Amino acid sequence: MPDYRQMWSNLGLDLQSHDALLSTLGSAYRDIFLSQEDRPEGMKYFDFVMTEVHGLRIKELMDAKAQGRIVIGSYCVFVPEELVLAVDGISVGLCAGAEFNFAGAEEVLPRNLCPLIKSAFGFKMGKVCPYIEASDVVVGENTCDGKKKSYEVLSPMVKDLFVMDMPQMKSEAGKQLLKAEYRRFAEKLEAVSGRKITADALRKGIETTNAKRTAIKRLAAIRKADPAPISGLDALLVNQIFFFDDPARFTASVNKLCDELEERVGKGAGVFPKGTARVLISGCPMAVPNWKIPTIVESSSAVIVGEESCIGERGTQWLTDGRGDTVEGLLDRITERYLKIDCAVFTPNASRVDHVREMVKKYDADGVIHYSLQFCQPYIIESGPAERELEKQGIPTLRLETDYSQEDTGQLRTRVEAFVERLRG
């Protein structure tokens, strides 16, 4: 493995803290992923990406910057990668999935705040996330109130923070607001990159992004099989890597994995026995390295067959219509696509429960686990009505509320095991 320490130092990382983080991450990854039996061979590529997550990929970003390309870091699926690609930029997801340096984050943020937000600050203030340090622009989006106010605190800490306002209702006015913000984002990208967005470049960006989504949709469709040809943990990992890998390489690697999985399905082979309890995960996003709930579920005699999550189908189920001869027309198509996302910040948001119900049927799931991060009011508030509606329709549902720590693992395991027994019954 090459020595990237000089590169990390040039980015301003705290090398001692960064070494400790990588050691902890590597140990957790080996225990959770590499201990699985009969993993698909195609997962070796994604293992490699995780091994080089702060190494080779960051070097690629720095080399691209040296060639005049820009890096755009973001925290949310509402940031259109199509626009970033249209200026030959690189879109990357930023670190926000672990309980790191919460003490530092709580020096500037309330203690009772969403762990995802505190994690983003912990990584930044602890100087251990090379992605945010490599970003020319960090994009924030005013989805929930916690993010909206925390971006005010984050602004002086980053090189260039661009905040987009988000509609709270899927109305015509909401659509126009979102389009105006995407137009403003496009102008920002043009100013930073020095490139003009053309219709041809935007169509190419749409094509590249759609190819990624299509590969992920193919993987999701294969998970309908019983026995499951891939674990939920491995499928989640692929969805997580979606946000920071090279798009073309990622798409090719997912399709290669799918070729192998389709062969497994044809042979009736799976990573769990046929008839294993099938669970759908719904709710908050699970960014790297948030693998706690899936690990508990899949070590409790169940398999996860789908994710109704931003890191899952909520973020990838729709393609962007690439028909259009003008930037303005294509911007309409992009706006229409992203306004379909049934994030809990929207009110009303009945389409989300409809989507969960459709996924249960599509993947032949036996039950749903609704996962909420502590203090994430939108998803916690939706969890009660979602549970009642799903149970009324005969779909067993378990609500879990947790954070990134391991302190409640025993309690969560007891509840999950009881739920799996209910599904078996």
SVG drawing of the C-alpha trace seen along z (x, -y; Angstrom):
<svg xmlns="http://www.w3.org/2000/svg" viewBox="-55 -33 60 58">
<polyline fill="none" stroke="black" stroke-width="0.4" points="0.0,0.0 1.5,-3.4 2.3,-5.9 -0.3,-8.7 0.8,-10.5 2.4,-13.5 -0.8,-13.9 -2.9,-13.8 -0.5,-16.2 -0.8,-18.6 -4.6,-18.5 -4.2,-19.6 -5.3,-16.3 -4.4,-15.5 -2.3,-12.4 -2.4,-10.9 -6.2,-11.1 -6.5,-10.0 -4.3,-6.9 -6.5,-6.0 -9.7,-6.4 -8.4,-4.3 -7.3,-1.6 -10.7,-1.5 -12.5,-1.6 -10.3,1.2 -10.9,3.4 -14.7,3.0 -14.7,3.6 -12.8,6.9 -15.0,8.1 -18.3,7.2 -17.7,7.8 -14.7,10.1 -16.0,12.6 -19.1,13.3 -19.2,16.7 -19.6,17.3 -19.4,13.7 -19.6,12.9 -16.3,12.6 -17.4,9.3 -17.4,7.8 -13.6,7.8 -13.6,4.6 -15.7,2.9 -13.4,4.3 -10.5,2.6 -12.4,-0.7 -12.9,-0.6 -9.2,0.3 -8.2,-2.7 -11.1,-5.0 -8.8,-7.7 -5.8,-6.8 -6.1,-6.1 -9.5,-7.8 -8.2,-10.9 -5.1,-10.8 -7.4,-10.6 -9.2,-13.7 -6.0,-15.6 -4.6,-14.6 -7.9,-15.7 -7.7,-19.1 -4.2,-19.5 -5.6,-19.1 -8.1,-21.9 -11.2,-19.9 -13.2,-20.8 -14.4,-18.6 -17.8,-19.2 -18.6,-17.7 -22.1,-17.2 -24.2,-15.5 -27.5,-14.8 -29.2,-13.2 -30.8,-16.5 -27.5,-17.7 -27.6,-16.9 -24.5,-15.1 -25.7,-15.7 -24.9,-19.4 -21.5,-18.7 -20.5,-16.4 -21.7,-19.0 -18.7,-21.2 -16.4,-18.1 -16.4,-18.2 -16.3,-15.4 -19.1,-14.8 -18.2,-13.2 -20.2,-12.4 -18.7,-13.7 -17.9,-11.9 -20.9,-11.7 -21.5,-8.2 -19.6,-7.6 -19.5,-8.8 -16.1,-10.6 -15.1,-13.7 -18.6,-14.4 -17.0,-16.2 -15.5,-18.6 -18.7,-19.0 -20.6,-19.7 -18.4,-22.7 -20.3,-24.5 -23.5,-22.4 -26.2,-21.3 -25.7,-17.9 -29.3,-16.9 -28.8,-17.1 -29.0,-14.5 -25.9,-12.3 -25.4,-12.7 -25.0,-16.4 -22.7,-16.0 -20.7,-13.4 -20.1,-15.8 -18.8,-18.4 -16.8,-15.9 -14.9,-14.8 -14.3,-18.4 -13.2,-19.7 -11.1,-16.6 -9.3,-17.1 -9.7,-13.5 -11.9,-13.7 -9.8,-14.2 -12.9,-14.5 -14.1,-17.7 -10.5,-19.1 -10.2,-18.2 -13.5,-19.8 -13.5,-23.1 -17.1,-23.7 -19.1,-22.1 -22.8,-22.0 -25.3,-22.2 -29.1,-21.8 -31.8,-23.2 -33.7,-20.0 -34.2,-19.8 -34.0,-22.6 -30.9,-21.0 -28.9,-21.1 -30.3,-24.6 -28.9,-26.2 -25.8,-24.1 -24.6,-25.3 -24.4,-28.8 -21.8,-27.4 -20.0,-25.3 -19.6,-28.1 -16.5,-29.7 -14.9,-26.3 -14.8,-25.4 -13.2,-26.9 -16.5,-27.6 -20.0,-26.6 -22.9,-26.9 -26.3,-26.4 -29.4,-25.5 -32.8,-26.2 -35.3,-23.3 -39.1,-23.3 -41.1,-21.8 -44.1,-21.0 -44.4,-19.3 -46.4,-22.1 -45.9,-24.1 -44.3,-26.9 -42.1,-24.2 -41.0,-23.0 -40.2,-26.6 -38.2,-27.1 -36.2,-24.0 -35.5,-24.8 -34.4,-28.3 -31.9,-26.9 -30.6,-24.3 -30.1,-27.2 -28.2,-29.1 -26.1,-26.0 -25.4,-25.7 -24.2,-29.3 -22.0,-28.6 -20.4,-25.6 -19.7,-27.6 -18.1,-30.3 -15.8,-28.0 -14.9,-25.7 -14.6,-28.4 -16.7,-26.2 -20.1,-26.9 -22.8,-24.3 -24.1,-23.3 -27.0,-21.1 -24.6,-18.5 -22.5,-18.5 -25.6,-18.3 -27.0,-15.4 -23.7,-13.6 -23.8,-14.2 -27.4,-12.9 -26.4,-9.8 -23.4,-9.0 -25.5,-9.5 -28.4,-7.4 -26.0,-4.6 -24.9,-4.5 -28.6,-4.4 -29.5,-1.7 -26.7,0.5 -27.9,0.1 -31.5,0.8 -30.3,4.0 -28.6,5.0 -31.9,4.2 -33.9,6.4 -31.7,9.4 -32.3,9.2 -35.9,10.3 -34.6,13.9 -34.9,16.5 -32.4,17.6 -30.8,14.1 -27.7,14.1 -26.1,11.2 -26.3,10.1 -28.0,6.8 -24.7,5.6 -22.8,6.1 -25.7,4.4 -25.6,1.5 -21.8,1.2 -22.3,0.9 -24.9,-1.8 -22.6,-3.7 -19.7,-3.5 -22.1,-5.0 -21.5,-8.4 -17.7,-8.7 -16.3,-6.3 -15.5,-7.1 -18.8,-6.9 -17.8,-4.9 -15.6,-2.5 -18.4,-2.1 -21.0,-1.3 -18.9,1.3 -18.0,2.9 -21.7,3.1 -22.7,4.6 -19.9,7.2 -21.2,8.1 -24.7,8.4 -23.5,10.8 -22.2,13.1 -25.3,12.7 -27.6,13.6 -25.5,16.8 -26.0,17.6 -29.8,17.0 -29.9,19.4 -28.2,22.1 -30.4,21.5 -27.4,20.4 -27.6,17.9 -25.7,16.4 -28.6,17.3 -30.7,20.5 -33.9,20.4 -36.8,19.3 -34.7,17.0 -36.8,14.2 -36.7,11.2 -36.5,7.7 -36.9,4.3 -35.0,1.4 -36.8,-2.0 -35.9,-5.4 -32.7,-7.5 -29.7,-7.2 -26.7,-5.0 -23.5,-6.6 -20.1,-4.8 -19.3,-3.3 -22.8,-3.1 -23.4,0.7 -24.8,1.3 -28.4,2.1 -27.7,4.3 -25.1,6.2 -27.6,6.9 -30.3,7.9 -28.2,10.3 -26.7,12.0 -30.2,12.6 -31.3,15.2 -32.7,12.6 -31.6,11.1 -32.1,7.5 -33.5,7.5 -34.0,3.7 -33.4,0.2 -36.0,-2.5 -33.4,-5.1 -31.4,-7.9 -28.6,-5.3 -30.9,-2.9 -33.9,-3.2 -35.0,-6.7 -31.8,-8.0 -31.6,-5.9 -35.1,-4.6 -35.7,-7.4 -33.7,-8.2 -33.5,-11.7 -35.2,-12.3 -32.3,-13.3 -34.4,-14.4 -34.1,-18.1 -32.1,-20.5 -31.7,-23.3 -30.1,-23.7 -33.3,-25.2 -35.4,-22.2 -33.0,-19.7 -33.0,-21.7 -36.8,-21.2 -36.2,-17.4 -33.6,-17.4 -36.0,-19.4 -38.9,-17.0 -36.7,-14.0 -35.4,-15.3 -38.8,-16.6 -40.0,-13.0 -37.7,-12.0 -40.0,-11.2 -37.8,-12.6 -39.5,-13.1 -38.9,-16.8 -41.8,-17.1 -45.4,-17.6 -47.6,-15.8 -45.4,-12.8 -47.9,-9.9 -45.9,-8.7 -43.2,-7.4 -45.4,-4.8 -46.7,-3.9 -43.2,-3.3 -42.4,-1.1 -45.5,1.0 -44.5,1.4 -41.0,2.5 -42.4,5.0 -44.4,6.6 -41.6,6.3 -38.9,8.0 -41.3,10.4 -40.3,8.9 -41.8,10.4 -41.5,7.2 -40.2,3.7 -37.7,2.2 -38.1,-1.6 -34.8,-3.1 -34.5,-6.6 -31.5,-8.5 -32.0,-10.1 -33.3,-13.7 -34.0,-13.3 -37.5,-14.8 -38.8,-14.3 -38.2,-10.6 -39.1,-10.0 -42.4,-11.8 -43.2,-9.8 -42.3,-6.5 -45.5,-6.3 -47.9,-6.9 -45.8,-4.7 -45.9,-1.8 -49.7,-2.1 -50.4,-2.2 -48.2,0.7 -49.4,2.9 -53.0,2.1 -52.2,3.6 -50.7,6.7 -47.1,5.8 -45.2,6.4 -43.2,3.3 -40.5,2.6 -39.5,-1.0 -35.9,-1.4 -34.4,-4.7 -30.7,-4.8 -27.4,-6.7 -23.9,-5.8 -22.6,-4.4 -22.5,-0.7 -23.9,-1.2 -27.4,0.0 -26.4,2.9 -27.6,5.5 -31.0,3.9 -31.4,3.5 -30.4,7.1 -33.0,8.4 -35.7,6.4 -34.6,7.4 -34.4,11.1 -38.0,10.9 -39.2,9.3 -37.6,12.0 -39.3,14.6 -42.6,12.8 -41.9,12.9 -41.1,16.6 -44.4,17.2"/>
</svg>
